[in-house]
Structure formats: C-alpha cells, structure tokens
Amino acid sequence: MPPSSRALVTGASAGIGLAYAERLARAGSDLVLVARRADRLDALARDLHDRHGTKAETLPADLSTPEGVAAVAARLAADPAIDLLVNNAGYAARGRVGELDPDALDHMLRVNVLALARLSHAAMAAMRPRGRGALINVASGTVFMQMPGNAGYGASKTFVMAFTRTLQAEAEGTGIRVQLLIPGVIATDFHAIAGNSLSNFPPERVMQADDLVAASLKALEMDEPVYIPSLPEVRDWEAYVAAERAVAAGASRDRPAARYGLPG
C-alpha cells in the first residue's frame, strides 16, 4: 500500500490484527484501529505514533452487536481516505453440535460472519465509486478440514471463503483488490482463548504473525487473490479450484446419476 493510505483494521488490539497495525504503521499508513477494549486501542495508538509517527484513530466497537457493526460501517462510508479494510476480527467457540452453548455459537457467528459481510459491503460501496481500494478477509485453514467440535467455527470461515471468492469475481474491473487470507496455526493468543494451546502443535506448523502479515501485504501487491501463507505450490490451490469446477459441472442435471440404478 502507498504511504499515504489509511487502513481500517478490525481486531487490531491483539494477534494478527495487531501485526497488521504494526506492519502498516511501519510502512507509513495512517490507521483506524477497531476492537472492543478502548484502553488497549488507546495504548496501541500511542505506541504506534511514538515509534512510527503514525496517525492512529481508535474506534472501540463490539462487532457482535448491530450498534458496533453500524459504527464501523459508518466510519468506512464517511472517510474517503480509507483504502484498505482488514476484516480480521473473529474467534472460535468450539464444541460439538448439540453440546456447544447456543449463545456462544450465536455470538461467534455474529462476529465471524455478519460483521465481516456488513463491513465488506460498506467498504465496497465506498470504494467502488472511487475506483480504488483493497479488502483483506481472514478465513482459516480449517475450511479444508472436518473436525468434531469445530462445525460452527469451521463453517463461519467457510462462509468467509465463499463470500470473498464471489466478491473477488464482482470486484473484477473495479480497481478494488480483494484478498482471501487462509492462515494455518499462528502464534497468537487465539488458541488459548479457544481452549487450546500452541504447545499442542509441532513447531514446524506454527507461523509468527508478523511473517504472515508481511507476506499478506506482499501478496496484495502481487495481486495474488488467495493467500495461503505456507502453501508451497500455488498449483495445489489451482487443483482444488479445478476439482470444484468438475463437481459443479455435474451438480445440476436432469436426472440422478446412473449409480443409483433408477429407471432412465
């Protein structure tokens, strides 16, 4: 991103969001920092200003509430200088279907799904008339897995993937770049909050947040729409997409497949 850009980062007070704030500030971007806790945001804004001279505005908002989402959406609509939205806010409430606290599931879906969709909508509506801008939507490597206890979280991030890929198709020719970020295990407090521990993962599977973000911004410059940080070969993703197309081609026909043995 150019030094004059202003980025709005959700979930900015910790983890991946904090790494985006740090990296963007280091590159000369001004920031709008969004998270629930005003005290953490204020401390971060002061620190970034002291170390990098960054103009960092804080916007405390609970993205599980309509009021919080509306406040951030209004900020995106009102400021023509915001040319990057990092939709990072999200968390995991894990438990088997029928056992997970339904209120916890509802709360998570409001943050991971509804807030991301609404803020993407607000950003696109603001950026499209200007013909420039970028969005980064953060999904999860669990979109490729079916793990018991992860149905709610995994599905929420599958929504992010599907929503963002279609958004990319809609953004073609508009001058707006849309990145789908699919991280694996990142060294943040995300796992502890979700009731897990980084110590349960082999060290070779755990990436540092700053490395993730540095490569994300490089991928954005390269116009690489789907960023899977440690995937060695892009052709593996291309094979995944090709397999989707093959399934899609047979998903809607005038009769059931022959293997079901029904009269033709």
Helices and strands as residue ranges (DSSP letters): E 6-10, H 15-26, E 30-35, H 38-52, E 56-60, H 66-78, E 82-87, H 102-109, I 110-115, H 116-127, G 128-130, E 133-138, G 141-144, H 151-171, E 176-181, E 185-186, H 190-193, G 198-200, G 203-205, E 206-207, H 209-221, E 226-227, H 234-250, G 258-260
